[in-house]
């Protein structure tokens, strides 16, 4: 039985006309999009993940603004009932002198944000204790550009029962470790006064976003503590700066992570269940990051708000996170070919059944062997990310790393991918069977379309690993000839 559609939220109902008016632009980008309910429109706003793909990422070489907004979202009582409405109660900076179209886009963005800051519904009661949570969400603009919301939910300073609030930083930059540190600084200042947060965020907004491997240092004054110097450093290897694999490893075994990867590669429907917003957010970002250098281009909602739970009924591919309190509603929903992952118990509640057979057996063993090496040794966050991501990157190097040799170019530079010759070049039958399916996915299609447009392969981490692999094969052949 399909979940009933709840009545429109008063504030969001006001936005609906604006959003529907912009759907023609959405339709050109996303076939099949229709002018429908507010739930559909908000779902479309969260349609795309932050991309791990080098040629799809904005060039975060450094120099741009760290963030667009710092928002405080608080719970306000709705009438005489027990329900609360999430509302933006603080915004920095205020935007003025925007054109009408820009104003509509900003209103659409700002109107959707409270729902994602409090995805657990409107039933709250004042609390004396609440464990802080750090999580994130992704919204997609009409023009396809992404905005990421980095959230810290906590109880405001004070005595007696009170309601949690969310500090939310909106940025177009995917760098989760760095923004978590910024939220630490915001939280520290929030314990003193909102007035102390303003100069810190103003200094951050005026600072240039650092290039990979570089550090920016901010000077900030705190009453009773004096002047502090805060250093913010980007990882040198920027393709993993948007992810932390530790939560995924705590929740699941390597074999299960491999099956999730296999399902994602064939663009299936994947639902993660967990209690905490932090766990959901980190695990779904980690699962999407395993697809590097490809990008999940379907519905992607790290934490699904209660009012959008009917997302799980969609017949199209999706990767979503749902809080455990809504498990029964999800289980009762009509769903087809879904992988339902219980992160709390480390189990699959639903599966298609063939997840272990999607990837070539030899390459599956290679991934598991690599993941199992040295996992008990202490590692930094960056080392752990590289350790987990590396075997999956190698999987794509071995299966599709030869793609550039099968793009034939015309005199004007336009490339044409030779699909049949590409997969026939693989000597392993198991690899060839997998690649014949994979080339039909949107993951691969988007990747190869970009490659057809570019005269040269993108100079990035994936290309570096392809070159290293080809060099290893040459050396191996050379050694074999010497032995003979």
C-alpha positions as a printed Julia matrix, in Angstrom:
484×3 Matrix{Float64}:
  0.0     0.0     0.0
  1.44    3.37   -1.01
  2.19    5.78    1.81
 -0.38    8.58    2.05
  0.81   12.0     0.99
  0.78   14.37    3.98
 -0.79   17.82    3.71
  1.57   20.52    2.41
  3.76   22.35    4.89
  2.52   26.01    5.03
  5.91   27.58    4.28
  6.79   25.06    1.57
  3.32   25.28    0.01
  4.13   28.92   -0.74
  7.2    27.77   -2.68
  5.38   25.2    -4.77
  4.23   27.6    -7.46
  7.77   28.88   -7.94
  9.25   25.41   -8.15
  6.66   24.09  -10.59
  7.28   27.14  -12.76
 10.89   26.09  -13.14
 10.22   22.44  -14.0
 10.43   23.07  -17.74
 14.13   23.74  -17.24
 14.44   20.55  -15.17
 12.7    18.55  -17.88
 15.35   19.42  -20.42
 18.0    17.97  -18.13
 16.17   15.01  -16.6
 13.85   13.12  -18.96
 10.54   12.09  -17.45
 10.39   14.81  -14.81
  6.85   16.05  -14.31
  5.18   18.96  -12.62
  3.82   17.24   -9.56
  3.51   17.44   -5.82
  5.87   19.35   -3.57
  7.36   16.03   -2.5
  8.36   15.4    -6.14
  9.9    18.84   -6.46
 11.91   18.56   -3.25
 13.04   15.11   -4.29
 14.28   16.59   -7.55
 16.2    19.21   -5.58
 18.15   16.36   -3.99
 18.51   14.45   -7.23
 22.28   14.39   -7.77
 25.16   13.43   -5.49
 28.19   15.5    -5.01
 30.31   14.18   -7.82
 33.42   12.18   -7.24
 34.22   12.33  -10.94
 37.18   14.55  -11.78
 35.82   15.83  -15.06
 32.45   16.62  -13.45
 33.77   18.34  -10.34
 33.96   22.1   -10.36
 37.64   23.04  -10.44
 38.22   23.51   -6.7
 41.82   24.56   -7.33
 41.38   27.2    -4.66
 40.51   30.87   -4.5
 36.72   30.73   -4.3
 34.43   31.37   -1.32
 34.28   28.72    1.39
 30.52   28.99    1.73
 27.37   30.79    0.62
 25.35   30.84    3.84
 25.52   30.06    7.51
 21.98   29.32    8.71
 20.5    28.51   12.09
 17.37   26.34   11.83
 15.22   26.17   14.97
 11.98   24.39   15.88
  8.99   26.7    16.26
  5.66   25.61   17.75
  2.81   25.21   15.24
 -0.38   26.65   16.72
 -1.71   24.91   19.8
 -0.74   21.37   18.79
  2.32   19.33   19.71
  4.0    19.72   16.32
  6.96   21.94   15.58
  7.97   23.62   12.36
 11.68   23.89   11.41
 12.37   27.54   10.58
 15.44   29.55    9.6
 16.03   31.92   12.52
 19.44   33.28   11.51
 21.03   33.85    8.11
 24.49   35.12    7.24
 25.02   36.86    4.92
 21.74   38.46    3.91
 21.38   38.58    0.14
 20.28   41.84   -1.45
 20.12   43.27   -4.96
 19.37   39.9    -6.56
 17.55   39.71   -9.88
 14.04   38.26   -9.79
 15.11   34.87  -11.11
 17.95   34.72   -8.59
 15.56   35.64   -5.78
 13.21   32.82   -6.74
 16.09   30.34   -6.82
 17.37   31.52   -3.42
 13.86   31.29   -1.93
 13.48   27.77   -3.29
 16.81   26.78   -1.77
 16.21   28.43    1.6
 12.66   27.07    1.79
 13.81   23.46    1.31
 16.73   23.55    3.76
 14.76   23.35    7.09
 13.12   20.09    5.99
 16.55   18.48    5.49
 17.91   19.88    8.77
 15.06   18.18   10.66
 14.23   15.13    8.5
 12.83   13.2    11.47
  9.41   14.85   11.42
  7.66   17.5    13.49
  6.97   15.63   16.75
  9.47   16.94   19.28
  9.58   17.57   23.01
 12.01   19.8    24.94
 15.11   17.89   26.08
 17.79   18.28   28.74
 20.31   16.06   26.93
 20.91   15.49   23.23
 24.03   14.0    21.6
 25.28   16.38   18.91
 25.06   15.1    15.35
 27.03   16.08   12.25
 25.46   15.23    8.89
 24.99   16.61    5.42
 22.59   16.79    2.51
 22.84   17.66   -1.18
 20.53   19.88   -3.22
 20.69   20.4    -6.97
 19.82   23.72   -8.63
 17.87   24.21  -11.84
 21.14   24.66  -13.77
 22.53   21.37  -12.42
 24.94   22.96   -9.95
 25.11   21.41   -6.49
 24.87   22.89   -3.04
 25.87   20.86    0.0
 24.46   21.47    3.46
 26.88   20.7     6.31
 24.87   20.4     9.52
 25.62   20.3    13.25
 22.57   19.57   15.4
 22.83   20.25   19.13
 21.07   21.65   22.16
 21.57   25.38   22.57
 23.29   26.59   25.73
 20.99   27.03   28.71
 19.29   25.31   31.6
 16.22   23.14   31.7
 14.45   21.38   28.82
 14.98   22.96   25.39
 14.76   22.06   21.73
 17.74   21.25   19.48
 18.8    23.62   16.73
 20.88   23.11   13.61
 23.83   25.12   12.39
 23.9    24.62    8.61
 26.64   25.81    6.27
 25.64   25.89    2.61
 28.53   25.52    0.17
 29.13   24.31   -3.38
 32.37   22.67   -2.2
 32.58   18.99   -1.25
 35.12   18.79    1.57
 33.5    17.14    4.58
 36.46   16.9     6.93
 37.26   20.57    6.53
 33.67   21.73    7.09
 33.35   19.48   10.14
 36.25   21.42   11.66
 34.54   24.71   10.76
 31.37   23.49   12.51
 33.5    22.69   15.58
 34.57   26.34   15.65
 30.97   27.54   15.16
 29.8    25.29   18.02
 32.55   26.57   20.3
 31.46   30.15   19.68
 27.77   29.37   19.94
 28.34   28.44   23.6
 29.35   32.09   24.19
 27.11   34.15   21.91
 25.81   34.38   18.35
 27.66   37.7    18.18
 30.98   35.8    18.41
 30.09   33.57   15.45
 29.58   36.48   13.07
 33.19   37.81   12.9
 34.56   34.25   12.55
 32.26   33.48    9.6
 32.96   36.9     8.07
 36.7    36.13    8.2
 36.06   32.71    6.67
 33.98   34.19    3.88
 36.72   36.67    3.04
 39.41   33.94    3.01
 40.29   32.16   -0.24
 39.5    28.43   -0.35
 42.88   26.65   -0.31
 44.23   24.49   -3.13
 44.7    20.73   -2.46
 47.39   20.17    0.16
 47.41   23.84    1.16
 46.37   25.54    4.42
 44.51   28.75    5.15
 44.94   30.32    8.6
 42.23   32.5    10.14
 42.68   34.91   13.01
 39.73   34.99   15.4
 39.13   36.76   18.71
 37.17   35.0    21.48
 36.23   36.84   24.69
 38.18   35.59   27.73
 40.42   33.49   25.45
 42.03   36.15   23.3
 43.1    35.83   19.68
 43.2    32.34   18.18
 44.74   31.15   14.94
 42.7    28.46   13.19
 44.35   26.4    10.43
 42.18   24.71    7.8
 43.98   22.25    5.51
 42.71   20.46    2.41
 43.95   16.91    1.76
 46.56   16.68   -0.99
 44.58   13.93   -2.73
 41.4    15.91   -3.31
 39.33   13.11   -4.89
 38.71   11.69   -1.4
 38.24   14.92    0.55
 34.46   14.56    0.45
 34.28   11.21    2.24
 35.09    9.28    5.43
 34.93    5.48    5.17
 35.25    4.75    8.9
 31.48    4.62    9.6
 30.87    2.24    6.69
 33.62   -0.08    7.96
 32.21   -0.03   11.49
 28.75   -1.0    10.27
 29.42   -3.57    7.56
 31.77   -6.38    6.57
 33.95   -6.11    3.46
 31.79   -8.69    1.66
 28.67   -6.6     2.28
 30.36   -3.4     1.1
 31.34   -5.25   -2.07
 27.71   -6.28   -2.68
 26.54   -2.68   -2.18
 29.18   -1.57   -4.68
 27.99   -4.22   -7.17
 24.37   -3.03   -6.82
 25.39    0.6    -7.28
 27.46   -0.23  -10.36
 24.32   -1.6   -12.04
 22.34    1.43  -10.81
 19.88   -0.39   -8.61
 17.78    0.91   -5.73
 19.65    1.01   -2.4
 18.22    2.05    0.98
 20.35    2.48    4.11
 18.7     2.32    7.55
 20.33    3.71   10.7
 19.42    5.48   13.93
 21.79    8.43   13.67
 21.86   11.13   11.03
 25.67   11.14   11.13
 25.9     7.41   10.39
 23.41    7.61    7.52
 25.06   10.63    5.99
 28.62    9.29    6.2
 27.75    5.78    4.98
 25.78    6.9     1.93
 28.52    9.35    0.91
 31.06    6.56    1.32
 29.0     4.15   -0.81
 28.7     6.74   -3.59
 32.45    7.48   -3.38
 33.27    3.82   -4.12
 32.06    4.49   -7.67
 34.95    6.88   -8.41
 35.76    7.9   -11.16
 32.07    7.51  -12.03
 29.22    9.52  -10.51
 25.82    8.44   -9.25
 23.46   10.59  -11.34
 20.12    9.35  -10.0
 18.05   10.2    -6.91
 20.45   10.63   -4.0
 19.22   11.7    -0.55
 21.59   10.98    2.37
 18.77   11.41    4.92
 15.21   11.26    3.57
 12.83   13.64    5.39
  9.73   11.92    6.76
  7.5    13.68    4.25
  9.5    12.27    1.33
  9.46    8.63    2.44
  7.49    7.63   -0.64
 10.79    8.06   -2.5
 11.38    4.36   -1.74
  8.46    3.5    -4.04
 10.14    5.06   -7.08
 10.73    2.65   -9.98
 13.93    4.47  -10.98
 17.4     3.99   -9.42
 18.04    5.69   -6.09
 20.47    5.7    -3.17
 18.84    7.01    0.0
 19.22    6.95    3.78
 16.23    6.45    6.12
 16.15    6.72    9.89
 15.45    3.46   11.71
 12.24    4.85   13.24
 10.69    4.68    9.76
 11.76    1.09    9.07
  8.27   -0.4     9.17
  6.9     2.26    6.82
  9.68    1.43    4.4
  9.13   -2.33    4.72
  5.39   -1.87    4.07
  6.0     0.18    0.91
  5.69   -1.42   -2.53
  9.29   -1.75   -3.74
 10.93   -3.63   -6.58
 14.47   -5.07   -6.58
 15.75   -3.13   -3.59
 18.85   -3.68   -1.5
 17.77   -2.68    2.03
 20.78   -2.29    4.34
 20.39   -2.24    8.13
 23.49   -0.35    9.3
 22.61   -0.87   12.98
 22.65   -4.67   12.73
 25.03   -5.01    9.77
 22.5    -7.02    7.76
 20.56   -6.93    4.49
 16.81   -6.92    5.14
 15.99   -7.19    1.44
 18.08   -8.02   -1.6
 17.68   -9.07   -5.23
 19.69  -12.22   -4.56
 22.36  -11.99   -7.25
 24.57   -9.35   -5.63
 27.47  -11.81   -5.19
 27.4   -12.71   -8.9
 27.44   -9.24  -10.52
 31.2    -8.65  -10.47
 33.82  -10.97  -12.03
 34.87  -13.54   -9.35
 38.63  -12.97   -9.77
 38.25   -9.2    -9.4
 35.98   -9.64   -6.36
 38.71  -11.71   -4.71
 41.3    -9.05   -5.58
 39.2    -6.35   -3.87
 38.61   -8.44   -0.74
 42.3    -9.42   -0.49
 43.37   -5.77   -0.76
 40.81   -4.6     1.8
 41.88   -7.29    4.26
 45.56   -6.32    4.23
 46.76   -4.25    7.17
 43.27   -3.29    8.41
 44.29   -3.76   12.06
 47.17   -1.32   11.79
 46.53    2.27   12.97
 45.82    4.61   10.07
 45.06    8.28    9.63
 41.74    9.23    8.07
 43.46    9.9     4.74
 45.31    6.56    4.83
 42.1     4.71    5.62
 40.27    6.43    2.77
 43.03    5.48    0.34
 43.13    1.91    1.67
 39.38    1.43    1.1
 39.03    3.38   -2.15
 42.17    2.0    -3.84
 40.92   -1.55   -4.59
 37.71   -0.22   -6.17
 39.66    2.23   -8.32
 41.84   -0.71   -9.43
 38.68   -2.64  -10.32
 37.71    0.08  -12.8
 41.29    0.38  -14.07
 41.27   -3.35  -14.91
 37.8    -3.4   -16.47
 37.44   -0.06  -18.3
 40.83    1.64  -17.97
 41.49    1.11  -21.7
 38.54    3.35  -22.71
 40.67    6.17  -24.18
 42.11    3.85  -26.86
 38.6     3.22  -28.19
 37.54    6.8   -28.74
 38.05    7.58  -32.43
 38.29   11.27  -33.24
 37.18   13.27  -36.26
 39.25   16.12  -37.69
 37.35   18.61  -35.52
 38.35   16.7   -32.39
 34.91   15.24  -31.65
 35.27   11.7   -30.36
 33.13    8.61  -30.98
 33.29    5.69  -28.57
 33.74    2.26  -30.2
 31.7     0.24  -27.73
 31.87   -3.19  -29.33
 35.62   -3.08  -29.94
 36.08   -1.75  -26.38
 34.55   -4.71  -24.56
 35.86   -7.27  -27.08
 39.38   -6.11  -26.22
 39.02   -7.76  -22.8
 40.56  -11.24  -22.8
 38.71  -12.45  -19.7
 35.2   -13.71  -20.48
 33.97  -12.84  -16.98
 35.3    -9.27  -17.3
 33.75   -8.97  -20.76
 30.31  -10.13  -19.5
 30.41   -7.53  -16.74
 31.57   -4.67  -18.98
 28.86   -5.39  -21.59
 26.31   -4.63  -18.86
 28.22   -1.73  -17.34
 28.54    0.21  -20.62
 24.72    0.44  -20.73
 24.53    2.33  -17.43
 24.2     6.07  -17.03
 27.32    5.94  -14.86
 29.4     4.9   -17.84
 27.46    6.93  -20.42
 28.07   10.24  -18.62
 31.73    9.39  -18.16
 32.28    8.47  -21.79
 30.34   11.5   -23.09
 32.78   13.76  -21.25
 35.7    11.74  -22.58
 34.38   12.09  -26.17
 34.33   15.88  -25.8
 37.88   16.1   -24.42
 40.84   15.71  -26.78
 42.98   14.31  -23.97
 42.13   12.04  -21.01
 41.56   14.11  -17.84
 44.82   14.49  -15.93
 43.75   13.18  -12.55
 44.0    10.36  -10.06
 42.2     7.76  -12.22
 44.37    8.5   -15.24
 47.47    8.24  -13.03
 46.37    4.77  -11.86
 45.71    3.69  -15.47
 49.23    4.72  -16.5
 50.74    2.92  -13.47
 48.8    -0.25  -14.32
 49.88   -0.16  -17.99
 53.5     0.33  -16.93
 53.24   -2.67  -14.58
 51.9    -4.82  -17.43
 54.8    -3.75  -19.69
 57.34   -4.61  -17.01
 55.69   -7.98  -16.43
 55.82   -8.81  -20.15
 59.45   -7.72  -20.27
 60.34  -10.0   -17.35
 58.5   -12.91  -18.96
 60.47  -12.46  -22.21
 63.72  -12.35  -20.26
 62.88  -15.61  -18.49
 62.12  -17.31  -21.82
